[in-house]
Amino acid sequence: MKKVFMLAMVAFMTFAVSQKAQAIEDPNPKGTMVIGVRGGFYPGFGGNVVADYTLINSWWKGHFTVGAYAGYNTRSYHYDYTYYSYTSRYSNIAVMPRATYGLNLTKKFEVHAGVMLGVNYQIDKWVYDGGYSANETHNHFYFAHGEFAGVRFMFTDKIGVEAEVVYSGYQSYFNAGLTIKL
């Protein structure tokens, strides 16, 4: 059995090494602006707008961008207890500058990752049913951050689609939408 396994591994390694290497395309030219308008999902629903400006196009095979993120997210939860129940609604508005490193794998397909830091304005509204008659609303400012990884596919030189997975405590974790390259 060991001989069969080793033979299969050698065959796999030979096959993997003999494949033609795929070149990474040139980075976005310095001064390129990319704008994305996206819908966000989980937790809750929302939307956001991002803008990225290519500042440096000579970091290894990729490009470094600086930009901005503006997003809105809303979600609600319902809690049932013995004598009362309540619904809590959270609305979040975030504004964050962001920095991104991107690689153009092909002329139409890009992968990117980055970070963003900024502020989040949260509105909490609690609506009580049953034993309590008071409703509560609270407003908070929070420090917000997000780490993200995404893909962008361009149908033409100017128009495409993009998707990002974002780790942020106040905004949507999955965002997808349209992108425009200027």
Helices and strands as residue ranges (DSSP letters): H 2-18, E 33-41, E 45-59, E 62-80, E 84-104, E 109-130, E 136-154, E 159-167, E 174-181
